[in-house]
Amino acid sequence: PPPFELKVDVSKTAIDQIKLMLEHDYTLKNLVFRIKIGGKGCGGFTYQTGFSEVDAEDMTIKLEDFVIHVDPFTAHY
């Protein structure tokens, strides 16, 4: 486990919407929800959300019955 705690705040409405998408969109079958660093600008890092395959190096953030996947690089920041 990482020597730090991963913490993300996500509203219940957002989680419900993501679950709905995963349940009803066949193109998302076997994919997971992910947060990652998208780039770096003058104001710091930019972050992206989306769906992707599970990576063996993923770290996870559990929010009740919902899991967010984060790659080690993003988790560090």
ABEGO torsion letter per residue (X at the ends): XBABBBBBBBBAAAAAAAAAAAAABAAABGBBBBBBBAEBBAAEBBBBBEBBBBBAABBBBBBEABBBBBBAAAAAX
